[in-house]
Amino acid sequence: MQFLKTLFWVVLAVIAVLFAKANWLNVELRLWGGLVADVKLPVLMLGFFLLGFLPTMLIYRARIWALRRRLEPHERNAGITPVVPATTAPMQTAAPVIVDNGEHRVATDSKVWPTS
């Protein structure tokens, strides 16, 4: 699965580089006060992508932080401990426990054994 994720990001990076190379054009931005800025198109697109992405990402991370802060005291009070995976020890077969109730013997695996 890690290979597929890496392959996806490599393919995405190659596509982005090819797009940037094919569109490496100057874009003229007319700013306030008669200012004009010449910016390369891929740089302009990356800037606007980050302008929209970063505030959303910051809001998302702040919300996750606040929810974890609210949940932490409840976990501490409930005594929840992190689950530690059990070691895989070989199964030990124990002899069945036999209970004598007067008439017949009963093993723990629900088999009835006569008393004789």
Order of alpha helices (4+ residues) and beta strands (2+ residues): alpha-beta-beta-alpha-beta-beta-beta
